[in-house]
Amino acid sequence: MNVFEKIAEVIADHTGGDAADITEATTFEELGVDSLDIVEMVMRFEEELGVELELEDKFETVGALAKFVESKMNA
């Protein structure tokens, strides 16, 4: 499972949606994710992906987040 797929799975689990419906162009606004959701998901991303994310980092799309996480993992 790649980083994008793992992130989509976490988001779907958190929102009650289907990971297959999440694309790289999907925005967090479209998913109905609020700031509390973001905090909870960031903690899970860190745990499951083994990367530290700053809450100040803002991403419009799931794909942008996945690319950022990949860059942190390869650093």
Backbone bond lengths (Angstrom), bond angles and torsions (degrees), N, CA, C in turn:
res aa  C-N    CA-C-N  psi(-1)  N-CA   C-N-CA  omega(-1)  CA-C   N-CA-C  phi
1 M - - - 1.465 - - 1.541 107.67 -
2 N 1.320 116.63 129.55 1.465 119.61 -179.99 1.532 110.62 -85.36
3 V 1.327 115.56 175.37 1.470 121.13 -175.91 1.524 111.19 -60.67
4 F 1.332 117.78 -46.67 1.464 120.16 -179.95 1.525 110.71 -58.54
5 E 1.337 117.21 -45.98 1.469 120.40 -178.75 1.528 111.25 -62.25
6 K 1.322 117.02 -39.29 1.462 120.62 179.89 1.529 110.21 -66.61
7 I 1.335 116.55 -43.24 1.465 120.63 178.19 1.527 110.11 -62.51
8 A 1.334 117.02 -44.69 1.469 121.06 178.75 1.527 110.50 -60.58
9 E 1.319 116.66 -38.93 1.465 120.76 179.41 1.537 110.82 -64.72
10 V 1.328 116.73 -44.06 1.470 120.88 178.94 1.524 110.13 -63.20
11 I 1.331 116.97 -45.18 1.465 120.86 179.98 1.526 110.40 -62.01
12 A 1.316 117.06 -46.26 1.463 121.16 -179.36 1.524 110.68 -61.72
13 D 1.320 116.36 -41.85 1.457 120.35 178.42 1.527 110.33 -62.55
14 H 1.303 116.35 -40.89 1.469 121.19 -178.08 1.528 112.04 -71.66
15 T 1.319 117.11 -37.73 1.467 120.34 -175.48 1.520 113.28 -93.90
16 G 1.329 116.78 -10.69 1.458 120.02 -177.65 1.515 112.54 80.51
17 G 1.325 116.49 14.43 1.463 120.99 -179.80 1.517 111.65 -94.31
18 D 1.312 115.74 -164.40 1.460 123.07 -179.54 1.523 108.42 -114.32
19 A 1.329 117.02 125.22 1.464 121.65 -179.16 1.523 111.61 -57.96
20 A 1.329 117.57 -30.42 1.463 121.48 -179.43 1.527 111.92 -66.28
21 D 1.327 117.17 -21.39 1.468 121.14 179.76 1.529 112.73 -85.11
22 I 1.335 117.17 -8.17 1.460 121.57 -178.07 1.522 109.09 -94.23
23 T 1.339 115.68 125.37 1.460 120.87 177.54 1.527 108.69 -114.35
24 E 1.315 116.35 172.92 1.463 119.90 177.95 1.527 111.15 -62.55
25 A 1.332 117.20 -27.04 1.465 121.57 -178.54 1.527 112.86 -87.50
26 T 1.332 117.98 -5.30 1.462 121.19 179.69 1.519 109.61 -65.38
27 T 1.326 116.10 130.96 1.469 119.58 178.29 1.530 109.61 -93.33
28 F 1.330 114.15 156.71 1.460 118.83 177.45 1.520 110.51 -67.26
29 E 1.324 116.26 -29.62 1.468 120.61 176.69 1.530 109.94 -63.59
30 E 1.330 116.90 -43.07 1.472 120.76 178.44 1.522 111.39 -61.23
31 L 1.322 116.18 -30.40 1.459 121.00 -179.01 1.522 112.77 -81.82
32 G 1.348 116.24 -7.39 1.457 120.23 -179.58 1.515 112.95 72.10
33 V 1.333 116.21 28.78 1.458 121.90 -177.55 1.528 109.42 -87.13
34 D 1.349 116.35 129.31 1.464 119.88 177.38 1.532 109.98 -105.39
35 S 1.326 116.60 -177.77 1.469 120.34 -174.26 1.531 112.56 -63.83
36 L 1.315 118.46 -35.20 1.463 120.71 177.26 1.524 110.13 -66.60
37 D 1.333 116.95 -41.19 1.460 120.74 176.33 1.521 110.29 -58.38
38 I 1.335 116.09 -42.97 1.464 120.67 -179.07 1.521 110.57 -60.14
39 V 1.328 117.21 -46.92 1.464 120.99 179.49 1.521 110.51 -57.76
40 E 1.315 117.29 -47.00 1.461 121.27 -178.77 1.525 111.10 -64.67
41 M 1.321 117.00 -41.91 1.464 119.65 -179.13 1.517 111.86 -70.53
42 V 1.335 118.10 -37.21 1.465 120.40 178.18 1.521 109.75 -59.92
43 M 1.318 117.59 -41.96 1.467 120.35 178.48 1.533 110.37 -61.43
44 R 1.306 117.00 -39.28 1.464 120.05 179.53 1.533 111.45 -72.67
45 F 1.347 117.61 -38.54 1.466 120.16 175.98 1.524 109.64 -58.92
46 E 1.333 116.07 -45.30 1.463 120.31 -179.28 1.521 110.61 -60.41
47 E 1.321 116.19 -44.22 1.460 121.56 -178.55 1.530 111.70 -65.94
48 E 1.308 116.81 -47.24 1.456 120.73 -173.46 1.530 114.13 -81.93
49 L 1.339 116.36 -26.82 1.460 119.95 -177.43 1.527 112.69 -105.30
50 G 1.328 116.91 -8.41 1.456 120.36 177.32 1.519 114.11 66.25
51 V 1.328 116.46 36.76 1.459 120.98 -179.87 1.519 108.91 -134.67
52 E 1.336 116.45 143.56 1.459 120.60 179.15 1.521 110.01 -92.28
53 L 1.319 116.22 128.10 1.463 121.54 -179.63 1.520 109.11 -117.67
54 E 1.304 116.20 138.70 1.459 121.44 177.02 1.523 108.65 -87.06
55 L 1.312 116.92 136.07 1.459 120.24 179.77 1.519 111.99 -67.85
56 E 1.330 117.26 -17.15 1.458 120.52 178.12 1.529 111.68 -72.97
57 D 1.345 115.90 -20.51 1.463 119.79 179.44 1.520 109.00 -68.55
58 K 1.318 116.34 125.73 1.471 121.66 -178.68 1.527 109.17 -115.33
59 F 1.310 115.48 135.83 1.459 121.13 -179.73 1.514 109.14 -132.74
60 E 1.306 115.58 134.11 1.462 120.57 179.49 1.524 111.23 -78.87
61 T 1.344 116.21 -39.09 1.462 119.92 -173.89 1.526 111.15 -121.78
62 V 1.312 114.61 161.14 1.459 121.17 177.28 1.533 109.12 -65.07
63 G 1.313 117.27 -37.95 1.464 121.06 179.34 1.523 112.30 -62.74
64 A 1.332 117.09 -39.86 1.468 120.81 178.44 1.530 110.10 -64.00
65 L 1.311 116.93 -40.55 1.460 120.96 177.39 1.525 110.05 -63.45
66 A 1.324 117.21 -45.15 1.468 121.31 -179.49 1.530 111.01 -60.06
67 K 1.321 117.63 -43.70 1.472 121.40 178.98 1.528 110.54 -63.16
68 F 1.332 117.55 -40.53 1.450 121.61 178.67 1.535 110.20 -63.80
69 V 1.327 116.95 -46.18 1.465 120.98 179.83 1.524 110.20 -60.96
70 E 1.334 116.80 -43.70 1.469 120.23 178.14 1.527 111.21 -59.31
71 S 1.331 117.13 -40.95 1.468 120.10 179.99 1.529 110.95 -65.90
72 K 1.338 117.29 -35.97 1.474 120.99 177.46 1.524 110.33 -68.70
73 M 1.320 117.37 -36.56 1.460 121.35 -178.71 1.527 111.29 -70.70
74 N 1.324 116.85 -31.18 1.463 121.27 -177.57 1.518 112.69 -90.78
75 A 1.325 116.99 -2.96 1.479 120.44 -177.30 1.516 111.31 -78.72
